[in-house]
Amino acid sequence: MIPAAGLALAGVVLMAVGLPLAAATPEPPRAWVDTTPVQPAGRTIAVPTGGDLQAALDGARPGDVITLEAGATFIGPFTLPTKVGGGWITVRTSAPESGLPPPGTRIDPSHAGALPKIVAAVGPVIAAARGAHHYRFVGIEIHPVAGALLRNLVELGSAETSVDRLPHHIVFDRCYLHGDPRRGTRRGIALNARDAAVIDSYLSDFKEVGNDSQAIAGWNGPGPFKIVNNYLEGAGENLMFGGADPAIPGLVPSDIEIRRNHLAKPLAWKQGDPAYAGVPWTVKNLFELKNARRVLVDGNLLERNWAQAQSGFAVLFTVRNQDGGAPWSVVEDVAFTNNVLRGTASGVNILGRDDTRPAGSQQTKRILIKNNLFLDVGGPRWGGGGVLFQILNGTASVVIDHNTAFQTGNILTAEGPTHAGFVFTHNIVPHNAFGIVGTGTAPGIATLNAYFPGAVVRKNVIVGGGARQYPPGNFFPQSFAAVRFENPADGLHRLAAASPYRRAALDGTDVGVDIGALPRAVWPGADQLR
C-alpha cells in the first residue's frame, strides 16, 4: 500500500522556491485495494478433470478454497454466485505455490502447464452475478474455446444502475488471460466493479477488426481499482477507463492505482513491419482515460504504438461524454509519474472538454506528468507527427515537470480555448522545427501568451531552440552532445557530472528525468520485451 502522504505529490517545487503556484497538484487516491491474501478458514473443495466447477462455486462458502486440477480444462461459461458473509472464496490451481511465481512476481505463458484452464465457446467465460463478492483467482488460465469470438472474457459487472448491485472485492492474482490467437477477443476484463484488482498477471491477444478492444476496461464501476505488475496487450486501448456512459448516474471511476505494468502491442499487428502476421487489427493507443478521477500511473513501461485507427498518441487524457448522457464525465487528479514510453507515433494528448457532444463534459484538470522518459517518439516507423504533448480545448492545472524526451515533432501543440495554470519546468526536449506552437500562432512566447496565459515555463533544456523565442530562465544548447549525458549509448540519459544542467533545477536537482526513481524493470535495456 502507498500512503497518501507519500504521493503528495511527487510534486512540483514551485511554491518551495518562491515562484507563484500556477497549478494545483493532483489529489492522490483516497482508497486503495488491499490484495494481501487472507488465510483460508474453511474447507478445500477439489475439482478434478471432468469435475463440475459451477457446482463447486454454487456450493462454496466464504472461507473455502476451490482447487482445480492443474492442466485440466473446465468448459463454461461460469457464474460467480452471490454469497452471504465477508470471507474470501479462493479459486486456485491444485499446483503448489512452488509451481507458481512467488507473490509479487508476474506470471507468463511459460507457466501454463501448472494452470487449470477455464474456457467457453460463448461468453463471458466468467461473469459475476449481481453483488457477487470476495472471490480471489490464483494461478488460473482463462481463454475462449479455439475459434470462438467473445466480447468479454471476464465480466465483473455490466449495466447495474446502483453501486450496491455491483460485484466487489474480486482479485485476479498470477492469472493468464488471453484471447483467441486467430479471431481475437474484444476485452479481457470488463472491470465494472468496486474494490477489484488484477495483479501479477498476463493478459494478451485482445484484439478485433472494426471495434475497440482492451486488455482491461471499466466504465460503470466506482473503484477503487488496483492494476499492478501485469503484462497488458490490447489492440484498441490496452487499458482504458470510460468509453461508455455509466448506467449509474454521476459515476466516475475513481481511486485507481496503475503501477509497474508493461503495456505493449506486438509488431505482428503492425502492417508493413517484417513481423506482420496479416490481420489489420484496429489499433488506437496504449492507455486512455475518458472518465476517471484520482488516478496514479507510476513506474510502467508503455511501448509500440503506431498511427492506424487514431493519429498515434500513446497516452490520452481525453474526457468524453461518450454516448451523450453523462455530462458529469471528467478526467481529473491524474499523476503520470516515473514511466518509460517508447516506440510511438506521438506522446500524450490532453483534452480540456469534450468537443463532440452538445451536453459536453466537465473540465480536465490537475494533471501531473513528472519524471518520465520518452524515447523514439515519431518517425517513419511509427507514423504520426512525432508530437510530444498535445493540449486542446481549455484544460486547467496541467504540470509537465522533470521529463526527458526524444521526439521528432513539436514539443507541444495547442488549440482551442485557453488553458489555466500551465507549468512546464525542468524538462530536456529537442525543439525541432516548431517547439511549443499553437494553431495560428508563432512558436514560443506568442503561443504561450495566446493559449497559456500566466504559464510558468522555467529551467527547461530545449535543444536547438532559440532564447529569443521563449521566456527567460531556460537553456538552449544547440546539440544533445552539449547536454552531456553520462553514457548516451546506454539509453538511460543520466546527466554527466560535467553537464551544465546538473543541479540546475529550481529545487537543486538535475534537470530532466531522474532515472534512479524509475523501477529498474522499465529501464531501457531491461528484459521487458515480449
C-alpha positions as CSV (number, residue, x, y, z in Angstrom):
1,M,0.0,0.0,0.0
2,I,1.2,3.5,-0.8
3,P,0.2,6.0,1.9
4,A,-1.4,9.2,0.6
5,A,1.3,11.3,2.2
6,G,3.9,9.6,0.1
7,L,2.3,10.9,-3.1
8,A,1.7,14.4,-2.1
9,L,3.0,15.0,-4.6
10,A,5.8,13.5,-6.3
11,G,5.1,17.2,-6.6
12,V,6.2,20.4,-8.2
13,V,8.6,22.6,-6.3
14,L,7.2,26.0,-7.4
15,M,5.9,27.1,-4.1
16,A,9.1,25.9,-2.2
17,V,11.3,28.1,-4.4
18,G,9.2,31.2,-4.2
19,L,7.6,31.1,-7.6
20,P,3.8,31.6,-7.8
21,L,2.0,28.3,-7.6
22,A,0.3,28.4,-11.0
23,A,-1.2,24.9,-10.8
24,A,-2.8,22.8,-8.2
25,T,-1.3,19.3,-7.8
26,P,-3.5,16.2,-8.2
27,E,-5.2,14.6,-5.2
28,P,-3.9,11.1,-4.7
29,P,-6.4,8.1,-4.5
30,R,-8.4,8.2,-1.3
31,A,-8.8,4.5,-1.1
32,W,-6.5,1.6,-2.0
33,V,-7.3,-2.1,-2.8
34,D,-5.7,-4.4,-0.2
35,T,-4.7,-7.6,-2.0
36,T,-3.0,-9.2,1.0
37,P,-4.0,-12.9,0.9
38,V,-6.2,-14.0,3.8
39,Q,-5.5,-17.4,5.4
40,P,-8.4,-19.7,4.4
41,A,-10.6,-20.7,7.3
42,G,-13.0,-23.1,5.5
43,R,-13.0,-26.3,3.5
44,T,-10.9,-27.3,0.5
45,I,-13.1,-28.4,-2.4
46,A,-11.1,-30.3,-5.0
47,V,-12.4,-30.3,-8.6
48,P,-10.7,-32.9,-10.7
49,T,-10.6,-33.3,-14.5
50,G,-14.2,-33.6,-15.7
51,G,-15.5,-32.2,-12.4
52,D,-18.3,-29.7,-12.1
53,L,-16.8,-26.3,-11.4
54,Q,-20.2,-24.5,-11.3
55,A,-21.4,-26.9,-8.7
56,A,-18.3,-26.1,-6.6
57,L,-18.9,-22.4,-7.0
58,D,-22.5,-22.7,-6.0
59,G,-21.7,-24.9,-3.0
60,A,-18.7,-22.9,-1.7
61,R,-19.0,-20.9,1.5
62,P,-16.9,-17.9,2.4
63,G,-13.5,-19.1,3.6
64,D,-13.4,-22.1,1.3
65,V,-10.8,-22.9,-1.3
66,I,-11.7,-24.5,-4.6
67,T,-8.7,-26.2,-6.2
68,L,-8.8,-27.0,-9.9
69,E,-6.6,-29.8,-11.2
70,A,-3.5,-28.3,-12.8
71,G,-3.6,-28.6,-16.6
72,A,-7.2,-29.7,-16.7
73,T,-9.8,-27.9,-18.8
74,F,-13.2,-26.7,-17.4
75,I,-15.8,-25.7,-20.0
76,G,-18.2,-23.0,-19.1
77,P,-19.5,-20.3,-19.1
78,F,-19.4,-19.9,-15.3
79,T,-21.1,-17.5,-12.9
80,L,-19.8,-16.3,-9.6
81,P,-22.8,-16.5,-7.3
82,T,-23.6,-14.0,-4.5
83,K,-22.8,-15.3,-1.0
84,V,-23.8,-14.2,2.5
85,G,-20.8,-13.2,4.6
86,G,-17.5,-11.4,4.1
87,G,-15.0,-14.3,3.9
88,W,-13.0,-14.9,0.7
89,I,-13.6,-17.8,-1.7
90,T,-10.3,-18.7,-3.4
91,V,-10.3,-20.5,-6.8
92,R,-6.8,-21.7,-7.5
93,T,-4.7,-24.3,-9.2
94,S,-4.0,-27.5,-7.5
95,A,-0.3,-27.0,-8.2
96,P,1.6,-25.9,-5.0
97,E,2.8,-22.4,-4.6
98,S,6.2,-23.6,-5.6
99,G,4.8,-24.3,-9.1
100,L,3.9,-20.6,-9.5
101,P,6.0,-17.5,-9.4
102,P,6.1,-16.1,-5.9
103,P,3.6,-13.4,-4.9
104,G,4.7,-10.1,-6.4
105,T,6.2,-11.8,-9.4
106,R,4.4,-11.6,-12.8
107,I,3.3,-14.9,-14.3
108,D,3.8,-15.5,-18.0
109,P,2.8,-18.2,-20.6
110,S,5.7,-20.4,-19.7
111,H,3.8,-21.4,-16.5
112,A,0.7,-22.6,-18.5
113,G,1.4,-26.3,-17.7
114,A,0.7,-25.6,-14.0
115,L,-2.5,-23.8,-14.6
116,P,-6.1,-25.2,-15.0
117,K,-7.9,-23.8,-18.0
118,I,-11.3,-22.2,-17.7
119,V,-12.8,-21.8,-21.2
120,A,-16.1,-21.2,-23.0
121,A,-17.4,-21.0,-26.6
122,V,-19.9,-18.3,-25.6
123,G,-19.1,-15.5,-23.3
124,P,-18.2,-14.3,-20.9
125,V,-16.2,-17.2,-19.7
126,I,-16.6,-16.0,-16.1
127,A,-19.3,-13.5,-15.1
128,A,-20.0,-12.1,-11.6
129,A,-23.6,-12.2,-10.5
130,R,-25.2,-9.1,-9.2
131,G,-23.5,-8.2,-5.9
132,A,-21.1,-11.2,-6.0
133,H,-18.1,-10.5,-3.8
134,H,-14.9,-11.8,-2.2
135,Y,-13.6,-14.1,-4.9
136,R,-9.8,-14.5,-5.5
137,F,-8.4,-16.4,-8.5
138,V,-4.9,-17.6,-8.2
139,G,-2.9,-19.4,-11.0
140,I,-5.8,-19.8,-13.5
141,E,-5.7,-19.7,-17.3
142,I,-8.8,-18.2,-18.9
143,H,-9.4,-18.2,-22.7
144,P,-12.1,-18.8,-25.3
145,V,-12.6,-22.2,-26.9
146,A,-10.5,-22.3,-30.0
147,G,-12.1,-20.2,-32.8
148,A,-14.7,-18.6,-30.6
149,L,-15.0,-14.8,-30.8
150,L,-16.1,-13.4,-27.4
151,R,-16.9,-9.9,-26.3
152,N,-15.7,-10.1,-22.7
153,L,-13.5,-12.9,-21.3
154,V,-14.3,-11.9,-17.7
155,E,-17.3,-9.7,-16.9
156,L,-17.3,-8.0,-13.5
157,G,-20.4,-6.0,-13.6
158,S,-22.2,-4.6,-16.6
159,A,-25.2,-2.3,-16.7
160,E,-26.1,-2.2,-13.0
161,T,-27.9,1.0,-12.1
162,S,-26.8,1.4,-8.4
163,V,-23.5,0.9,-6.7
164,D,-24.9,-1.7,-4.2
165,R,-25.7,-4.1,-7.1
166,L,-22.1,-4.2,-8.4
167,P,-19.7,-7.1,-7.8
168,H,-16.9,-6.2,-5.4
169,H,-13.8,-7.5,-3.7
170,I,-12.6,-9.6,-6.6
171,V,-8.9,-10.3,-7.3
172,F,-7.1,-11.9,-10.1
173,D,-3.6,-12.9,-8.9
174,R,-1.0,-14.5,-11.2
175,C,-3.5,-15.5,-13.8
176,Y,-3.1,-15.9,-17.6
177,L,-5.9,-14.5,-19.7
178,H,-5.7,-14.5,-23.4
179,G,-7.9,-14.1,-26.4
180,D,-8.2,-16.4,-29.4
181,P,-4.9,-16.0,-31.4
182,R,-6.7,-16.2,-34.7
183,R,-10.0,-14.4,-34.1
184,G,-9.1,-12.3,-31.1
185,T,-11.3,-11.3,-28.2
186,R,-12.7,-7.8,-27.6
187,R,-11.9,-7.5,-23.9
188,G,-10.0,-9.4,-21.2
189,I,-11.7,-8.0,-18.1
190,A,-14.7,-5.7,-18.1
191,L,-13.9,-4.0,-14.7
192,N,-17.3,-2.6,-13.7
193,A,-17.0,-3.3,-10.1
194,R,-15.8,-1.8,-6.8
195,D,-12.7,-2.8,-4.8
196,A,-11.2,-5.0,-7.5
197,A,-7.7,-5.9,-8.5
198,V,-5.6,-7.5,-11.2
199,I,-2.1,-8.3,-10.0
200,D,1.0,-10.2,-11.3
201,S,-1.0,-11.4,-14.3
202,Y,-0.5,-11.7,-18.1
203,L,-3.3,-10.6,-20.5
204,S,-2.7,-11.0,-24.2
205,D,-4.3,-11.3,-27.7
206,F,-7.2,-8.9,-27.0
207,K,-7.8,-7.6,-30.5
208,E,-10.6,-7.1,-33.0
209,V,-11.0,-5.6,-36.5
210,G,-13.5,-2.7,-36.7
211,N,-14.1,-2.4,-32.9
212,D,-12.1,-1.2,-30.0
213,S,-10.5,-3.9,-27.9
214,Q,-8.8,-3.8,-24.5
215,A,-7.0,-6.0,-22.0
216,I,-8.9,-4.2,-19.2
217,A,-11.6,-1.6,-19.5
218,G,-14.0,-0.1,-16.9
219,W,-16.8,2.4,-17.2
220,N,-19.6,1.6,-14.7
221,G,-17.7,0.9,-11.5
222,P,-16.7,3.5,-8.9
223,G,-13.4,1.8,-7.8
224,P,-11.1,1.6,-6.0
225,F,-9.1,-0.4,-8.5
226,K,-5.6,-1.9,-8.4
227,I,-3.8,-2.9,-11.6
228,V,-0.2,-3.7,-10.6
229,N,2.6,-5.7,-12.2
230,N,0.7,-7.1,-15.2
231,Y,1.5,-7.5,-18.9
232,L,-1.4,-5.9,-20.8
233,E,-1.8,-6.3,-24.5
234,G,-4.8,-4.8,-26.4
235,A,-5.1,-3.6,-30.0
236,G,-7.6,-0.7,-29.4
237,E,-6.6,0.6,-26.0
238,N,-4.5,-1.7,-23.8
239,L,-6.1,-0.1,-20.7
240,M,-9.0,2.3,-20.5
241,F,-11.4,3.9,-18.1
242,G,-14.5,5.5,-19.6
243,G,-15.5,4.8,-23.2
244,A,-19.2,4.2,-22.5
245,D,-21.8,6.2,-20.4
246,P,-22.1,4.8,-16.9
247,A,-25.5,3.3,-16.1
248,I,-25.1,4.6,-12.6
249,P,-25.9,8.4,-12.6
250,G,-23.0,10.6,-11.7
251,L,-20.5,7.7,-11.6
252,V,-16.8,8.4,-12.2
253,P,-14.3,5.5,-11.9
254,S,-12.1,6.7,-9.1
255,D,-9.1,5.8,-6.9
256,I,-7.2,3.9,-9.5
257,E,-3.7,2.5,-8.9
258,I,-1.8,1.5,-12.0
259,R,1.8,0.6,-11.3
260,R,4.7,-1.5,-12.7
261,N,2.7,-2.8,-15.7
262,H,4.0,-3.5,-19.2
263,L,1.6,-2.2,-21.8
264,A,2.6,-3.2,-25.4
265,K,1.3,-4.1,-28.8
266,P,3.2,-6.9,-30.7
267,L,4.7,-5.9,-34.1
268,A,2.8,-8.9,-35.6
269,W,-0.2,-6.5,-35.6
270,K,1.6,-3.7,-37.5
271,Q,1.1,-3.5,-41.2
272,G,4.4,-3.0,-43.0
273,D,6.5,-4.5,-40.3
274,P,8.6,-7.6,-41.1
275,A,6.8,-9.4,-38.2
276,Y,3.3,-8.5,-39.5
277,A,1.0,-11.6,-39.4
278,G,-1.6,-10.4,-41.9
279,V,-4.6,-9.2,-39.9
280,P,-5.1,-5.4,-39.6
281,W,-6.4,-5.3,-36.0
282,T,-7.8,-1.9,-35.1
283,V,-5.1,-0.1,-33.2
284,K,-5.6,3.2,-31.3
285,N,-3.4,3.8,-28.2
286,L,-1.8,2.2,-25.1
287,F,-3.7,4.0,-22.3
288,E,-6.7,6.2,-22.2
289,L,-8.8,8.0,-19.6
290,K,-12.2,9.3,-20.7
291,N,-13.9,9.4,-17.4
292,A,-11.7,9.0,-14.3
293,R,-10.7,10.7,-11.1
294,R,-7.7,10.3,-8.7
295,V,-5.5,8.0,-10.8
296,L,-1.9,7.1,-10.1
297,V,0.0,5.8,-13.1
298,D,3.5,5.1,-11.8
299,G,6.5,3.0,-12.9
300,N,5.1,1.5,-16.0
301,L,6.6,0.6,-19.4
302,L,4.4,1.6,-22.4
303,E,5.7,0.7,-25.9
304,R,4.9,0.1,-29.5
305,N,2.0,2.2,-30.7
306,W,1.5,3.4,-34.2
307,A,-0.9,5.6,-36.3
308,Q,-3.7,3.5,-37.6
309,A,-7.3,4.0,-36.4
310,Q,-6.1,7.1,-34.5
311,S,-3.3,9.6,-35.1
312,G,-0.9,7.7,-32.9
313,F,-0.8,9.3,-29.4
314,A,0.1,6.6,-26.9
315,V,-1.4,8.2,-23.8
316,L,-4.7,10.0,-23.9
317,F,-6.4,12.0,-21.1
318,T,-9.3,12.9,-23.3
319,V,-12.5,13.5,-21.4
320,R,-15.6,12.1,-23.2
321,N,-19.3,12.2,-22.5
322,Q,-19.2,9.1,-24.7
323,D,-22.8,8.4,-25.5
324,G,-24.1,11.9,-24.7
325,G,-25.9,11.0,-21.5
326,A,-23.1,11.5,-19.0
327,P,-22.3,15.3,-18.8
328,W,-20.6,14.7,-15.4
329,S,-17.7,12.9,-17.2
330,V,-14.4,14.2,-16.1
331,V,-10.7,13.5,-16.1
332,E,-9.1,15.0,-13.0
333,D,-6.4,14.4,-10.4
334,V,-4.1,12.2,-12.5
335,A,-0.4,11.6,-11.7
336,F,1.6,10.1,-14.6
337,T,5.0,9.6,-13.0
338,N,8.2,7.5,-13.3
339,N,7.1,5.8,-16.6
340,V,9.0,4.9,-19.7
341,L,7.2,5.5,-23.0
342,R,8.9,4.3,-26.1
343,G,8.3,3.5,-29.8
344,T,5.2,5.5,-30.5
345,A,3.9,7.8,-33.2
346,S,3.2,10.6,-30.7
347,G,3.2,11.1,-26.9
348,V,0.4,12.4,-24.7
349,N,-2.8,14.0,-25.8
350,I,-4.9,16.0,-23.2
351,L,-8.4,17.4,-24.0
352,G,-9.9,20.0,-21.7
353,R,-13.6,19.4,-22.5
354,D,-15.5,17.0,-24.7
355,D,-16.0,18.7,-28.1
356,T,-18.2,16.0,-29.7
357,R,-21.4,16.1,-27.6
358,P,-23.9,19.0,-27.2
359,A,-24.1,18.3,-23.4
360,G,-20.4,18.5,-23.1
361,S,-18.4,17.3,-20.1
362,Q,-16.6,18.6,-17.1
363,Q,-13.1,20.2,-17.4
364,T,-9.9,18.2,-17.4
365,K,-7.8,19.5,-14.5
366,R,-4.9,18.7,-12.2
367,I,-2.8,16.5,-14.4
368,L,0.8,15.9,-13.4
369,I,3.3,14.4,-15.9
370,K,6.5,14.1,-13.9
371,N,9.8,12.2,-14.2
372,N,9.1,10.2,-17.3
373,L,11.4,9.1,-20.1
374,F,10.0,9.4,-23.7
375,L,12.1,7.6,-26.3
376,D,11.6,7.0,-30.1
377,V,8.6,9.3,-30.4
378,G,7.6,9.8,-34.1
379,G,9.5,9.0,-37.3
380,P,8.6,6.9,-40.3
381,R,8.5,3.6,-38.4
382,W,5.5,4.6,-36.2
383,G,3.8,7.2,-38.5
384,G,2.0,10.2,-37.0
385,G,3.5,13.6,-36.3
386,G,6.0,12.9,-33.5
387,V,4.3,15.4,-31.2
388,L,5.3,15.0,-27.6
389,F,2.4,16.7,-26.0
390,Q,-0.9,17.9,-27.5
391,I,-3.1,20.1,-25.2
392,L,-6.5,21.1,-26.5
393,N,-9.8,22.8,-25.5
394,G,-9.2,24.6,-22.2
395,T,-7.5,22.4,-19.6
396,A,-6.7,23.6,-16.0
397,S,-3.6,22.9,-13.9
398,V,-1.5,20.7,-16.2
399,V,2.0,20.3,-14.9
400,I,4.8,18.8,-17.0
401,D,8.0,18.6,-14.9
402,H,11.3,16.8,-15.0
403,N,10.9,14.7,-18.1
404,T,13.5,13.8,-20.7
405,A,12.2,13.2,-24.3
406,F,13.4,12.4,-27.8
407,Q,10.6,13.2,-30.3
408,T,10.7,14.1,-34.0
409,G,8.0,16.7,-33.9
410,N,6.7,19.5,-31.8
411,I,7.3,19.7,-28.0
412,L,3.7,20.9,-27.6
413,T,0.8,21.6,-29.9
414,A,-2.1,23.7,-28.6
415,E,-5.5,24.6,-29.9
416,G,-8.9,25.8,-28.8
417,P,-9.8,27.8,-25.7
418,T,-7.0,28.9,-23.3
419,H,-5.5,26.8,-20.6
420,A,-5.2,27.9,-17.0
421,G,-2.4,27.2,-14.6
422,F,0.0,25.5,-17.1
423,V,3.5,24.6,-15.8
424,F,6.4,23.4,-17.9
425,T,9.6,23.0,-15.9
426,H,12.9,21.1,-15.8
427,N,12.4,19.1,-19.0
428,I,15.0,18.1,-21.5
429,V,13.5,18.1,-25.0
430,P,14.5,18.7,-28.6
431,H,13.0,21.9,-30.2
432,N,12.8,20.5,-33.7
433,A,11.0,22.8,-36.3
434,F,8.3,24.4,-34.1
435,G,8.9,23.6,-30.4
436,I,5.9,24.9,-28.5
437,V,3.3,26.0,-31.1
438,G,-0.4,26.6,-31.4
439,T,-2.8,26.9,-34.3
440,G,-2.4,30.3,-35.8
441,T,0.5,31.4,-33.5
442,A,4.2,31.6,-33.8
443,P,6.3,29.2,-31.8
444,G,7.3,30.1,-28.2
445,I,6.2,33.2,-26.4
446,A,3.4,34.0,-28.9
447,T,1.8,30.6,-28.4
448,L,2.3,30.7,-24.6
449,N,0.6,34.1,-24.4
450,A,-2.2,33.1,-26.6
451,Y,-3.0,29.7,-25.3
452,F,-1.4,29.5,-21.8
453,P,-1.7,32.9,-20.2
454,G,0.3,33.1,-16.9
455,A,2.2,29.9,-17.6
456,V,5.3,29.0,-15.7
457,V,8.0,27.9,-18.3
458,R,11.4,27.7,-16.5
459,K,14.6,25.8,-16.3
460,N,14.0,23.6,-19.4
461,V,16.8,22.4,-21.7
462,I,15.3,23.0,-25.2
463,V,17.9,21.6,-27.5
464,G,18.2,23.5,-30.8
465,G,15.8,26.2,-29.7
466,G,16.3,30.0,-29.7
467,A,16.4,32.0,-26.5
468,R,14.6,35.0,-28.0
469,Q,11.5,32.8,-28.8
470,Y,11.0,31.7,-25.2
471,P,10.6,33.1,-21.7
472,P,13.9,33.8,-19.8
473,G,15.3,31.3,-17.4
474,N,15.5,28.3,-19.9
475,F,18.6,26.7,-21.5
476,F,19.2,26.4,-25.3
477,P,22.2,24.1,-26.2
478,Q,22.4,23.6,-29.9
479,S,23.0,19.8,-29.7
480,F,22.4,16.9,-27.4
481,A,26.2,16.5,-27.2
482,A,26.3,19.8,-25.4
483,V,23.8,18.4,-22.8
484,R,26.5,15.9,-21.8
485,F,24.8,12.7,-20.9
486,E,26.9,10.3,-18.8
487,N,26.7,7.4,-21.4
488,P,24.4,8.2,-24.3
489,A,24.7,4.6,-25.6
490,D,23.0,3.0,-22.5
491,G,19.7,4.8,-23.1
492,L,19.4,5.9,-19.5
493,H,20.2,9.6,-20.2
494,R,21.7,10.4,-16.9
495,L,23.5,13.8,-16.9
496,A,27.2,13.6,-16.6
497,A,29.0,15.2,-13.7
498,A,30.3,17.8,-16.1
499,S,26.8,18.6,-17.5
500,P,25.9,22.3,-17.1
501,Y,22.4,21.1,-16.2
502,R,23.4,19.1,-13.1
503,R,21.7,20.6,-10.1
504,A,20.3,23.4,-12.3
505,A,16.7,22.8,-11.4
506,L,14.8,25.2,-9.1
507,D,15.0,22.7,-6.3
508,G,18.7,22.0,-6.8
509,T,18.2,18.6,-8.5
510,D,19.2,17.7,-12.1
511,V,17.1,18.9,-15.0
512,G,15.3,16.1,-16.8
513,V,14.3,12.6,-15.6
514,D,15.8,11.0,-12.5
515,I,16.3,7.5,-13.9
516,G,17.0,6.2,-10.4
517,A,13.4,6.9,-9.4
518,L,12.1,4.5,-12.1
519,P,11.7,0.8,-11.4
520,R,14.7,-1.0,-12.9
521,A,12.4,-3.3,-14.8
522,V,11.4,-0.4,-17.1
523,W,14.9,1.0,-17.7
524,P,16.0,0.9,-21.4
525,G,17.8,-2.4,-21.9
526,A,15.8,-4.3,-19.2
527,D,14.3,-7.6,-20.5
528,Q,10.8,-6.4,-20.8
529,L,10.1,-7.1,-24.5
530,R,7.6,-9.8,-25.2
